[in-house]
Amino acid sequence: MFEVISDIKNIEIIAIGSSIRDIEWLRKTYGSGRWRKLKGFARIRFLDDGEEFDAEIHWYEAHGIGKVEMKIKELFD
């Protein structure tokens, strides 16, 4: 597990609505909404050992629901 410890920068939309591969699962798990898949860059901290890295992160987001399923795609030194 990790936590985001800075603002997320350079946010880009990767996919919207039906072009999201997991759209049915998102709706079933979190509810209906205008789902988007996004990516951005932020400073993160791993909770188990406290190490910090810059990282590219991906997540899903819908209005009224917020950010869900945040995952690390790449770490930078």
Protein Blocks (a to p, Z undefined) as FASTA:
>chain_A
ZZdfbdcehiacfbgcjllmklmmmmmmnopcdddddddddddddfklopacdddddddd
dehkbpehiacfbdcZZ
